[in-house]
Amino acid sequence: KSTDKGASWSAMSANVPDRTLTWRIVQDPVKRDLFFLATEFGIYTSLDGGKNWQKLPGTPNMAFRDLVIQKRENDLVAASFGRGFYVLDDYSALRQMTPERLSQPGALFAPRPAKWYVPRSNVGNTGADYYFASNPEFGAVFTYHLSSLDKSLKAQRKEREKELNKNNSDVPFPGWDALDAENSQGKPMLWLSIQDASGNVIRNISQPAKKGSGRISWDLRHSSRRAISGNASDNRGGGWWNAGPMATPGTYQATLYLQDQGSVTKLDGPVSFEVRPIREGVLKGIDYDAFNAYRKEMEQMQDEINMLSDMMDESERMLNAMATAASRTPMLPGNLVSRIHAAQQEYDALDTEISGNKARNEIGERNPPNVQSHMGVANRGLSTTYGPTALHRKSLSIARNMMNAIKPRITQLAQQTIPGIEKALRDAG
């Protein structure tokens, strides 16, 4: 390369392996010392003007004949010889990777502006076959770097045992307490906390922590308001019904934390970034303040429904248990059985008003509108970039009125009727 308009030249091959055939070199349009090199054996990058090169992780050991930088998106597009195209999405973090930042315990790099839209999958007729490739990660995608990470107790033991095996030495049994300590240690986790411009926490995202560079993303949604049960398997559900409402465009900030051995340490941040709509719709939706006001209404309503739903679940559990208990009670069948039956009838009636007739649901017959169906319509107002319409608002209002009408009956069943039957069962032994 020359830095004096060709008066003098210096080699910049540095540690690129000897006898490596190079096909293409491109320079980043923003950071002059950032280069990419397409070779017969993969793609290399240099952060310091060619003083050091490293192979890009994820690129196979094969010929790459051309490289192009997509300047608007900060993407590196590589054309291989016969194996298709490879794209490194948003490499802009490489511009921020200085020796100082890479040496700190953890570094979080600012992402490109996140595109605000609702992802959709359309599969059309493409003839005799379909071709599918992975899309870029949706949302705000952050690059991070962990310079160090303490090894787990298990990893440390395995390293010791590996050395002993090399030397043909006996490998001692670590002891039951040591193995229990390994199993209860837990894995280190990365936490990305998203806040709005006012400092309100919007979402916390976690994933296993690994040494080196990696990525963690936010899908531009608030946390889910779905109720959490004591059964862990019930809390892992996916799908749109378990997703929170969309966040609105604007300025946000992200902070990176490390959770290890029960303690949480702040690594880097806050890093500011933008969420921007990809286009302006022909039909104007509601403004962002109105959207967020509706979101808060929905959250309050969902919280109340969750509370009443929990009452219903507990009532169902108790009624089933009391029916069995009544059959084992040392007394003649009579009043107690009748009270349990009446309570069960009331529970069934309430359940039908909330979620519809079970017999109709079983065969797919349409039910008259109920609390659940009206809430489903109201919730769709948070699933688009357009915002809630008058129909969504009306559905929320109807659902609230229907729920307020049956709330006293749910409360009476859970807090009076069932405890009264339970007391009678205890009194009867």
N, C-alpha and C positions, 0 to 999 in steps of 0.2 A: 504494500500500500504506500501511498504518498500523501503527506500532509502539507507539502509546500508546492503544490501545483506541478508535480513531476520533476522538480529539481533533484530530489533524492527519493530512494525507495527502500523499504524494509520488509522483511518477510513477516507474514502474519499467520503462518500455518501452525506455529507453536506446537501444541501437543496433538494435533491431528495425526493419526497413525500414518507411518510411511507407506508409500505405494497405494494411497487412497485416491481413487479417481474422483475429481470434483466436477460437478456439472453446472452448478449455479450458485451464486452468492448474492444476497440481497441485504440492504441496509435499512434499518428502521427509519421512517421519515421524521420521527420525533427525537429519539435518542441516538446520537451519532455513533456511539460505541457499541450499539446492539446490532449484531449480524446473525444471519442464518445461512447455513451452508448445506446445499444438496449434494450428496455423494453417492458413490456406488454401494455404500454400506450403511445408509441411513442419513438422518439429518442432524447436524450439529448446530450449536448456538454459542455465541461469545457475548459476554456482558461487558467486556473491557477492551473492545477494539482489536480483538485477535490475539491478545496476550495469553488467553486460556480458552479452550473449547471444551464443551461437554455435549454428549449425545442427548437429544431430546427423548425423555422417557415416552414409551408408547409407540415409537417409530420402529418398524421391523428392520432387520439387518438385510436390506435389499436396495436396489437402485432407485434413486429419486432423481428424475431428469430435469424438473423445473420447480420453481417456487414463485409464488405471487403473494404480495401483502394486500389484503383488502383494507384500505385505509379507514373507511368509515366505521367498520366493525372491529378493527384491530385483530383481524383473523389472519393466520398464516395458512395458505393453501398449498399443498404439495402434491405434485403429479408423479406417481410411481411408474415404473416400467412394467406395465401389464397387470398391476394389482389395484388399479383404481386411484381415487383421490383421498387424501387425508387432510383434515382441517383441525388446526389448533385454535379453538375459539378463545377470543379475547386474551391475547398474550401480553396485554399492557402491563401486567404485574411485573414482567421482566424488566421494564423500564425503571421500576421502583426498587429493584433488588440490588442494593449496594452492600459492600462488605459489612458496613456498620449495622444495617438492618438485618442481614442474614445471621449475624453473630448474636443478636439479642435472643432471649429464650423463645419468644414467639412474635411473629410479625403478621399483621393483617394488611392486605393491599387493597386500595380503592378499586372497585369494579367499574366497568363502563355503565352508562345509564341503563337501568332495567326497563324493558319494553312492557307496557301495561296493556294486556289484552286477555281474552279468555281462550286458553288452548282448545283446539278442536281437532279431531281425527277424521279425515274424509278418505275413504278407500273407494276409488272408482274403478271402472272397467279398463284394465290396461292390456287386454288381449289374453294371450295364453298363460301368462305368468304375472306374478306380482313381485316387486322389488321393495324391500323395506330396509332402511338404514336408521340408526339412532339419530334423533334430533338433538340439537344442543339443549343443555339443561335449561328449563324454563325459570324465569324470575331473575333475582339479583344473585349472581354467582361470584363468590369471593375466593380469591387465592390466598392461602396462608402458608407460613413456613415455621416449623418447629425445629430449632437448632439442636435440642437435646430432649430426651425423655427417659426417665428412670425405667430400668428394666424390671419386669415383674419378678416376684419370688420364684415362680416356675421357670422363667427364662434364665434367671441366674443359676438355678439348680441344674438345668439342662446344660448350660455352658460348663459348669464344673464337671459334670458327668462326662461331657464330650472330651475334655482334656484328660480325664482319668482313662477313658477308653483308648485315646491315642497312645498313652503310655502303658497300655495293657495292665493298668492297676485295677484293684477291686473297687467297685462302685458301692459305697455304703448305703444302707436304707436310711432315708432322711428322718423317719419317724412319723407317727400318725399325726402328732400335733403340727408338725411342719407342713404336712400335706393338707391338713384342714386349713391352715393359715393361707396356703396357696389358693385353695378353692374359695375362700371367703374374701380374698383381696379385692376382687373386682377390677375391671379394666379402666384405664384412664379415658376420660371423655373430653371432647371439645364442645364448648358452648358458644353459640353466636347469638347475642342479644340484639334485637332490632328495636329501635326507639324512633318516635316521630320527632319533628322539629321542636316540640315542647318538652321532650324528655319522657313522654309516656311510653311504657314498654308495650310493644305491639306483639312480639313473638319471641320465644326462645327456642332455638334449634340445636340439637345435639347430635354428635356422631362419634364413633371411636377415634381416639387420637393416635396418630402415627407420626414418627419422626420424619422430617423432610418437608417437602412442599406438597400441598394437596388443595382440594377445593371443597367448599361447603356452600349450600345455596338456600335462599329463602324464596318460597313460591308466591310471594306478594299477598299472602292471606294472614288474617288475624288468627289467634288461637281458636280452636274449636270450643264451643260452649256445651258440647254433648256431655251428659252426666257420666260420671266415673263410678263404676261399681267396685266391690271388693274383689271380684274375680279378674285377675290380670288379663285373661284371654278375652274378656268382654271389652277391654279398653284399647284393643289393637285394631279395631275395624277401620277400613279405609272407605274410599268412595266419597261422592259429593256430600252425602249426609253427615260425614264425619269431618268435613273441612270447614274452617272458619270463613267468614265473609271476606271479600277482597278489600285490600287496602287501597286508598285513593292515591292518585298521583301527587307528587310533592317531594320534599327533601327529607331524607331519613338519615339515621346514623347507626353504625354497627360496632359492637365491641366484642372482642374475642377473650374467652376465659378457658382455663384448663382445670378440670376436676380430677383429682388424683388422691387416693387414700383418704377420702372423706373431706378434703379441703378444696376450696375453689380459689384460683389465683387469676387475677386479671393479667392478660398477656399483652394486649395492644388495643388501641382505639381510644375514643370513638373515631370511626372513619365515616365521612359524609359521602352520600351518594344520592342520585336522583332516580325517581320512578316516573317515566314519561309515557303518555299514550302514543300508540303507533300512528294514529290518525284521528281526525275530527269527524264524528258522525254527521250525516246529513240531518237526521232528527236529533235535536238537542235533548239530552237527558237532564236530570236534575243536577244542581250544583253539588260539589263535594261536601259542603257543610250539611246540606239536607240529607245526603246519602248517609253520612256518619250519624246524624240525629236518628234516622230510621234504624240504623244498625243498633244503636243503643236501646231503642224501643224493643227491637227483636230480642236482644240479649236479656233484657229484663223479663220479657214474656217467657223466653225459653227457660230462664232460671226458675220461674214460678212453676212452669209445666214440669220441669225436672223434679222439683220438690214434691209436687202432687203425684207424679209418676212413681217416685220412690215410695210414697205412702201406699199407692196401689200395689206395688210389687211386694211390700212388706205385708200388706193385708192378705194378698193371695197366699204368701208363704205361711202365714199364721193360720188361715182358714184350712189349708191342707193339713197342717200339723194338728190342729184342734179336732178335725174330723177323725184322725187316727187316735188321738188321745181319748176322744169320747168313746171309741169302741173298746178301749182298755180300762175305762173308769169303772170301779166296782159299784155300779148302781144300775137300776133298771132304765132302759131307753125311754126317753120321754121329752121333757121340756128342753133339756140341753141340746139334744139332736135337732129339735125344731128351731132353736135359736141359731144354731150353726147354719142350718139350711136357709133360714131367712137372710142371714148375713151374706151367704154365698149368692143368693138371688139378687141382693142389692149390689154386690160386687159385679156380677155379670151385667146388670143393667147399666152401671156406670162405665164399664169397659166398652160396651156397645156404643154409648153416647160419645166416648172419646175417640175410638178407632174403628167403629163400624161393626156390622153383624158378621160374626165369624163364619157362619154358614155361607153367606154371600161371598166373603173373601175367599173361601176355600175353592169355589168354582169360578171365581173371576167375575161374579155379578157385581154391577156397580151399586155402591151404597149411597144413601142420601148424604149430603155434605155433613161432615162432623168436625170436631176440633182438630183432629190430625190432618184431614184433607185441607182445611182452611189454612193451617199453619204451613203445610207444604207449598201452597200457592204463595203465601206471604214471603216464604223463605226464598222463592225464586227472584224476588226483587233485589237480593243481595248477590245473585250469581251472574250478573251481567255488568258491563261497563255503562249501560244506559241508566241504571238505577231503578228504584221502585216506581211503578205506575200507580194510578188511582185504584186500579183493581187490586194490586198488592196491598195497598193501605187498607182498602175495604175488607179484604180477607183477614188481615191482622185484627181489625176491629171486631169482626164477627167471631173470630176464634177467641178473642179476649172475653167477649160477652158470654159466649157459650161456656167457657171455662169458669167464669165468675158464677154462673148459674149452678154449676154442679160442684163447685169447690166446697160449700158447706156440707154436702152429703159425703164427699170423700173424707173430709176432716172428721165428721161424726162417726163414720164407719171405722176409721183408723184409731181415733182417740177415745171413743166412748163404747161403741158396740162391741168391738173385738176385745178390748181390755175387760169389759164386763163378763164376757163369756169365758175368758181366760181365768178370771178370778173364781167363777163358778166351778170350773174344772179343778182348780187347785183346792178349793173348799171340799170338793167331792173326792179328793185324793188322787 
